[in-house]
């Protein structure tokens, strides 16, 4: 409508100069087209953001409902059956602990995402050994790997230098990548954690032979709330926040992060963090 009115006004004003009228009409049309393009893109962006938020609400609700149900079930059994032997009591207490840990992790992830987006996340960098930290995390996730009959190996070059970063935040990076690799690798698979020096960085790479990521989804891997089709298809639990946090924390630590992946063959996620200079 605006283009039609503009064309009419221009045609009347420059009726004796057809070339000028044609040029002005083209300019007005281009301007209208550009404005329309940005408006449509804005609506598309808002629609996508709304879709992701709705999807996240569903995912988060499910992630909370599952441990809450398990916690309630275990507590009811402990309260209703006082004759349980010690081994059974211990088993149900472990369920309660695991459910509580899952809920705490979800809440902490949400708080970290909020802090990152507001620029309020605090980093407390210090000199420490990434290899020693990785060994601790491998021991923490080893039971998850054993449960699924997955071999988990840590490979590190000798005499690697210390890095300068926040240990608690780097713990999140390594733990997220290792847990993802284990979750997306089938029974009998293998996960390798490889560490080596590369220039002024220490490079960590987590390699698996799991389900991989399709090529048309790879550009969105580090987006907030993103979950791949393979994750849904294999019913792997997750909120789509882990890799978003990994990338954000690595970059805030003056590091880098990336990955390669082939669907149905596996993935290799890597990160690089600055070493301590002598």
NORDA-V675641 format. One record per helix or strand. SS is the DSSP state (H for helix, E for strand). FROM is the first residue (numbers start at 1). TO is the last residue. If there is no record, write none. Layout:
ss->SS from->FROM to->TO
ss->SS from->FROM to->TO
This chain:
ss->H from->2 to->13
ss->H from->18 to->80
ss->H from->86 to->118
ss->E from->126 to->128
ss->H from->130 to->147
ss->E from->151 to->156
ss->E from->163 to->165
ss->H from->167 to->183
ss->E from->190 to->198
ss->E from->201 to->208
ss->H from->215 to->220
ss->H from->229 to->233
ss->H from->242 to->252
ss->E from->256 to->262
ss->E from->266 to->275
